[in-house]
């Protein structure tokens, strides 16, 4: 499958009817150190005025979760969480979801950069993000490395 092929991936609001299907999603055991459970992410989102979160669907099937930090006034845009369920990995869903997230961010006021942080280590998502053009921002938050994507240079 070509990198440019678009899968039937949508980012959908989570509601009372879909909440439990999103809470049931989880990453593989060896990935759990790299991403918080969706219940924690959703709880954190409800206490942040800058949180934007969605379920990732492949067709009608929930396959993942994304959480962004969006502060339009300060033009600060961060990928806070991205997860694809262990049963749906290696199908291109994470890549397509990240493309959709980037497209969404690019439409926001003053969006020139998208940042994220990740915990380096074997099996960490660093290489995944690098393939999209995220570069080392030469900074750390706690034990997490900061990566930055220059949206002016990004090509879908």
C-alpha positions as CSV (number, residue, x, y, z in Angstrom):
1,X,0.0,0.0,0.0
2,X,1.3,3.4,-0.9
3,X,2.1,5.9,1.8
4,X,-0.3,8.3,0.1
5,X,-3.3,5.9,0.0
6,X,-6.0,7.2,2.3
7,X,-7.7,4.7,4.5
8,X,-11.2,5.1,5.8
9,X,-10.0,6.8,9.0
10,X,-12.1,9.4,10.8
11,X,-11.6,11.3,14.0
12,X,-15.0,11.2,15.9
13,X,-16.2,12.8,19.1
14,X,-16.6,10.4,22.0
15,X,-20.1,10.3,23.5
16,X,-22.0,8.3,26.0
17,X,-22.7,5.6,23.5
18,X,-19.1,5.2,22.3
19,X,-17.2,5.8,25.5
20,X,-16.8,2.2,26.7
21,X,-15.6,1.0,23.3
22,X,-12.8,3.6,23.5
23,X,-12.0,2.8,27.1
24,X,-11.6,-0.9,26.1
25,X,-8.9,-0.1,23.5
26,X,-5.3,-0.6,24.7
27,X,-1.8,-0.9,23.3
28,X,0.4,-4.0,23.5
29,X,1.9,-4.8,26.9
30,X,5.4,-3.7,25.9
31,X,4.0,-0.3,24.7
32,X,2.1,0.5,28.0
33,X,5.1,2.5,29.3
34,X,4.8,4.9,26.4
35,X,1.1,5.9,26.5
36,X,-1.4,6.4,29.2
37,X,-4.7,4.4,29.2
38,X,-7.5,6.1,27.4
39,X,-9.4,6.5,30.6
40,X,-6.6,8.6,32.1
41,X,-6.3,10.6,28.9
42,X,-10.1,11.4,28.8
43,X,-10.1,12.3,32.5
44,X,-7.1,14.7,31.9
45,X,-8.8,16.2,28.9
46,X,-11.9,17.0,30.9
47,X,-9.7,19.2,33.3
48,X,-7.8,21.0,30.6
49,X,-9.4,23.9,28.8
50,X,-7.0,23.3,25.8
51,X,-7.7,19.6,25.3
52,X,-9.2,18.3,22.0
53,X,-9.8,14.6,21.9
54,X,-11.3,12.1,19.5
55,X,-11.7,8.4,18.9
56,X,-10.0,7.1,15.8
57,X,-12.3,5.0,13.6
58,X,-11.5,2.7,10.7
59,X,-14.9,2.6,9.0
60,X,-17.3,1.9,11.9
61,X,-14.7,0.2,14.1
62,X,-13.0,2.2,16.9
63,X,-9.2,1.5,16.6
64,X,-7.6,4.3,18.6
65,X,-7.6,7.6,20.4
66,X,-5.9,11.0,19.9
67,X,-5.6,13.9,22.4
68,X,-4.3,17.3,21.3
69,X,-3.4,20.4,23.3
70,X,-4.7,23.4,21.3
71,X,-4.1,27.0,22.5
72,X,-5.1,29.2,19.5
73,X,-4.4,32.4,21.4
74,X,-0.8,31.4,22.1
75,X,-0.7,29.4,18.8
76,X,0.6,26.4,20.7
77,X,-0.4,23.0,19.2
78,X,0.8,19.7,20.7
79,X,0.1,16.1,20.1
80,X,-0.5,15.0,23.7
81,X,-1.5,11.3,23.0
82,X,-1.9,9.0,20.0
83,X,-2.7,5.4,20.5
84,X,-3.8,2.5,18.2
85,X,-5.3,-0.6,19.8
86,X,-3.0,-3.6,19.9
87,X,-5.4,-5.6,17.6
88,X,-5.4,-2.9,15.0
89,X,-1.7,-2.0,14.7
90,X,0.4,-2.4,11.6
91,X,-2.6,-1.6,9.3
92,X,-1.7,2.0,8.6
93,X,-4.3,3.4,10.9
94,X,-1.8,5.3,13.1
95,X,-0.2,6.9,10.1
96,X,-3.5,7.9,8.5
97,X,-4.8,9.2,11.9
98,X,-1.6,11.3,12.3
99,X,-2.1,12.7,8.8
100,X,-5.7,13.7,9.7
101,X,-4.5,15.3,12.9
102,X,-1.8,17.3,11.0
103,X,-4.4,18.4,8.4
104,X,-6.7,19.6,11.2
105,X,-3.9,21.5,13.0
106,X,-2.8,23.2,9.7
107,X,-6.2,24.8,9.5
108,X,-6.0,26.4,12.9
109,X,-4.9,30.1,13.4
110,X,-1.2,30.6,13.3
111,X,-0.4,26.9,13.2
112,X,3.3,26.7,12.1
113,X,4.4,23.9,14.3
114,X,3.1,20.8,15.9
115,X,5.1,19.5,18.9
116,X,5.0,16.3,20.9
117,X,7.0,14.5,23.6
118,X,7.8,10.8,23.9
119,X,9.8,8.6,26.2
120,X,12.8,7.2,24.3
121,X,13.5,3.5,24.6
122,X,13.2,0.2,22.7
123,X,9.8,0.1,21.0
124,X,9.1,3.8,21.6
125,X,7.3,5.8,18.9
126,X,10.2,8.0,18.0
127,X,10.9,6.4,14.6
128,X,7.2,6.5,13.8
129,X,7.1,10.3,14.3
130,X,10.4,10.8,12.5
131,X,8.9,9.4,9.3
132,X,6.4,12.3,9.2
133,X,9.2,14.9,9.5
134,X,9.2,15.4,13.3
135,X,12.6,16.5,14.3
136,X,14.5,16.6,17.6
137,X,13.7,20.0,19.2
138,X,16.8,19.7,21.4
139,X,14.6,19.9,24.5
140,X,13.2,17.6,27.2
141,X,10.2,17.6,29.5
142,X,10.9,15.4,32.5
143,X,12.2,12.2,30.9
144,X,10.5,12.8,27.5
145,X,12.2,14.1,24.4
146,X,10.5,16.9,22.5
147,X,9.9,16.6,18.8
148,X,8.7,19.3,16.5
149,X,7.1,19.3,13.1
150,X,7.5,22.4,10.9
151,X,4.1,22.5,9.2
152,X,5.4,24.7,6.4
153,X,7.7,21.8,5.4
154,X,5.2,19.0,5.9
155,X,3.9,17.2,2.9
156,X,1.1,14.7,3.3
